Amino acid sequence: MFRLRFPPRFAKAQQWAVLEACAIGLVSGASAFLLKLGATGVQDLRDRPGLPLGLQLLLPPILGAIAGWLVQRFAPEAEGSGISQVQAALSGSRIALNLRVAIVKIASTMLVVGSGLPLGRQGPTVQVGASLAGQMSQWFPTSPDYRRQLIASGAAAGLAAGFNAPLAGVMLVLEQLLHDVSSFTLGTAVLAAFIGAVVSGILGSQSLSFSSEIVAAPAALTVPELPVVLLLGLFAGGLGILFNRGLAFSQRCYERLPLKGLPWRVAIASGISALLLLLLPAALRQGLSNPFRVTIPDSGSIALLMLAINFGLTLVAAGSGASGGIFAPALVLGSSLGLGVVLSIQAIFLQVGIPLRIDAPATYALAGMGAMFSAVTQGPITAIVIVFEMTRDFNAVLPLMVASITAYGIASLARSPSKAAAVVDALPTLNSSLGLTAAQVMASPVETLEASLPLTEVIQQFNRTHHRGFPVTQKGALVGIVTSSDLDEQTLKGKGESVRLSEIMTPHPLTVAPQDTLAHVLYVLNRFQISRLPVVDGRKLVGIITRADIIRAESELLSGQDIAATPIAPSYVAYETRSPATGQGRLLVLLANPRTAQSLLQLAAGLASLRNYELECLHLIPVSREADPSQTAVSTLGARRMLRQAERLGRRWQIPVHTQVRVCHDLSAAILETISDRHINDLVMGWGGGASLAQRLFREGIDQILQQAPCRVLLVKPGAAFLAKAPLLQGDRPTLPLRHWLIPLSAQVPQTGLAEPLEQILQLITDPDISLCQIDLPRQTVSANRLQQLQRRLENRLRQPIQADLICARSVTAVLLDVMQSRGIEAVMLSMTLEQLPTTTLWKDLLAQAPQTVIIQRR
C-alpha cells in the first residue's frame, strides 16, 4: 500500500476532499457500468440458445457457488447487499471498505445476477462506491473528520450510478446513512452522486426498463382514484411487513441446512430459481426471464401471480446471503402489486356493473414501486425521489407521495421486524457469515433477582444499579423478567411492601439459546421490540444479550479484532471512614453479602489482632460500564450498616478499623486498585455461592485477583457451621466456631508454608482438632515422608497430637469429600503458591462442592 502526500499549500483538506468526491463519482459510475456489462455477459452465457437441459439446470448453481466462494474466501464483508456494512463503517466501526472488497463485490454480483437470481445490482453498487471511497481515503489521506463524508459520498455515487438517480443517492445519505445535512456532507454527496449518475448514463448503465405502454402514457390521477391509491399504500405496507419477516424466516431456514457455508447457500438458491423457471409455463417464464422490466399485464390475476412468484424467489435468493441487493426487486414487486390491485379492482367493479375509469394504469405501477420500496427500506423520501428520477414524470409525484407515506406508516405502526436503515437482509446475513452466536456475544455473568424478593428490595436494586431490567430466577432457573416499567406507580398502585417480585414480574420471558445465531437474536429483538434477551441453556440462565452487545461485537470482529470489553473507568470512593493508623500493616476484608459478612469479619478481625494490623473493610457497588462511577448516584445504606458492625467490632477488640464504599465497573479491578491505594498486606475475601453480581464476579474473576494481588490472599467459603455458630460480638477477643480441621496433601498440593498461618488461625479456636490426610493415585510411588514431616512440624508448633492418614484413590476430591463427611470435619485449609494455582483444580473443586468451610491461602 502506498500513500501520496502533498504540501499544505497544494490544497486545504476540504478542497482536497471535494476533488476526491469528483474522482469517487467517476470511478463509481464506471464500476456500475462494468457490473452491468459483466452481469449481462454471464446472463447471455446462461441463456445461450441450444444449451442442453442439464446445463440449464447445473450452470446457475455452479455460478452461484463460485460467487459464494469468492466472497467467503476473499472478502466476507461483501456478503449480502452491503448496505449494513456501509452503515457500520459510518457509525465508527473499522470495517474493511477498500479495493479488495470492491473487486470481490463486483465479481460476485456479476455471477449472482447472471445466474438468474432475482437480486439487483443497485445495492452492491452502494458498497462498491463506499469501498472505492474508503480506498481512496487511504491512498490520498485527508482530514480524518472528512473520511466518513467521503464514504457516504461513495455510497451516494453508487446508488446514483445504479439507478441513474443522483438525487436519490443524496437522499440515501441524508435519510438513512448519516442523518447529516451539513454543507460539507451535502456538497460532497451531491457532487459525487451527480458525477456518478452522468458517467453511468453516458456509458449506458440502465437500471430498470419500462415497457412502451408505461413510457407512452403519462401518469394521471383523478380525485375518485385517491381511495384506490390509499388502498394500494395499505397493501404495500402489509406486503412490506410480510417481506421483512419472510426474509428473516428464509435466513433461519438456510442456517438449519446440513450443508454449511455461503457457497452452498447461494448454489441452492440458484438451483431453486433455475428449476422453478423451467417448470413454469412459457408465458410466465418469458415474463420472469427479465425480472427487472416493468410491463402492464393482460389482467390483474396475472399481475398478482407474477407478484407471488417474484416474491418467493426474492426471499429465497436474498435469504441465502448472495451478493445482490433488494432495491430493484422491491421496485418490481411494487409495480406488480400496483397493477394487480388496480386491474383487479377495475374487473370487480365491472362485474357488479359499476364502471371504474382508470385513465393511466401506469400510475399505479409507479405508485406501487414507491410504496413497496418505502415499506421494505423504511425510507419514504428516498422511495419518492428514486421513482420520480427514473420516470421524470411530475404527474407521478402526488400518487407516489400518497402511496409511499401510507405504506411507510403501516410498516412503522406494525413494527416490522426490520429496522435496518436501508435493507433488511444485510445485518443478519453478515452475522451468519461471521459465524457469531449468542454465546460469543452475550454478557456473562449477569445480575439476577430472586423471585421471592420483596418489592422494596427490588426497587433498591434498580436504584443502585440503574439497570432497566433484570432476569428473575428461582433456584437457579429463569422464571421471569422485570423491567423498570413494571415498577411504575400505575402498575404498582395499591400494592404494599408485602408484594413479592414473583407477583409483578413478566413470567415466561422470551429467551434464546447459546447456540442461536445473531440473525435469530436480532429477529426476536426486532419482532417483539425489546432491548434485551436472556440466554438460557435448558432452564439455566447463562447470560444476557442486548443490541449494544451485538453492534460492538460485530464491529470488532469485522475489523479483525477480538470482542473487546468496554474500557473500565477507575473506581470511585463514595463513602469512607478512617481510624488512627497505629498498626504494623493493613488487612483488607471484602464485605458483599450480609449473610457471610459477620463470619468474614470475625476471621479477619482475629487475624488482624494477632498480627497487630489495622482492619480495612471494603464494600463494592458495581454499575453499568456505560455509566461513569464518579457520576452515578448509588445507595450506600446497606453497605454502611455492614461497615458500622465492623467499627463496633474494632472498638470492642481495640483494632483500628477503616471503611470505604467504592463504585466501580469491574470488581476485580477495584479490589486490586484498593490494595495499591491503601498499601494492603493481607487480603481476606469470601467465596459466595449466591447469584448476585458481586458473588458471581468474585467467582469468575478470582483468578485475576489471585494472580495479580501483590499481597497474601486468604479466600474463604464459609460453611454452615461457620455461619450458624457464635454470634459476632460475643466475648472479649476474636474466636472461630470451627473445631475440627482437615489439612489435605497431594502431589499437586504439598502444603508448604502452611504451618504459620494455620497456627495463627488455630489460636482463635478453643481446643482445635487437626487431621492430616495424604492422598496418592494408585500408580504413584507412595511415600509417607512428606506427611510425617508436616505432622512433626505442626505438632511442634501447635504442641498437640495430630492424626495423619495415607490414602490411595483415583479421585482426590471425592476422597476428601468422603473423609470430611465421615469425620465431621468443619473446615479444610489449603496453602498454595502462585505457580501452583494454574496446575491444580483441587482448590476450585473444594470451593464448589464442599459444604464445609474452605480456606485457600495464596502465599
Secondary structure, DSSP 8 states (H G I E B T S, - for coil): -------TTT--HHHHHHHHHHHHHHHHHHHHHHHHHHHHHHHHHHT-TT--HHHHHHHHHHHHHHHHHHHHHH-GGGSSSSHHHHHHHHTT-----SHHHHHHHHHHHHHHHHTT-S-BSHHHHHHHHHHHHHHHHHHS---GGGHHHHHHHHHHHHHHHHHT-HHHHHHHIIIII-----HHHHHHHHHHHHHHHHHHHHHT----EE-HHHHHS-----GGGHHHHHHHHHHHHHHHHHHHHHHHHHHHHHHTSSS-SHHHHHHHHHHHHHHHHHHS-HHHHHHHHSTTEE---SSHHHHHHHHHHHHHHHHHHHHTT-S-BSHHHHHHHHHHHHHHHHHHHHHHHHHTT-----S-HHHHHHHHHHHHHHHHH--HHHHHHHHHHHH--GGGHHHHHHHHHHHHHHHHHTT-S---SS-SSHHHHHHHHHT-BHHHHSB-S---EETT-BHHHHHHHHHHH--SEEEEEETTEEEEEEEGGGG-TTTTTT--TT-BHHHHSEES---B-TT-BHHHHHHHHHHTT-SEEEEEETTEEEEEEEHHHHHHHHHHHHTT-----------EEEEEE-----SSSEEEEE---HHHHHHHHHHHHHHHHHHT-EEEEEEEEE--TTS-TTT-----HHHHHHHHHHHHHHHHHT--EEEEEEEES-HHHHHHHHHHHHT-SEEEEE---S-SHHHHHHHHHHHHHHHH-SSEEEEEE--HHHHHSS-TT-SSS---S--EEEEEE-SS---TT-HHHHHHHHTTSSS-EEEEEEEE-TTS----HHHHHHHHHHHHHHTS--EEEEEE-S-HHHHHHHHHHHTT--EEEEEE-TTTGGG--HHHHHHHH-SSEEEEEE-
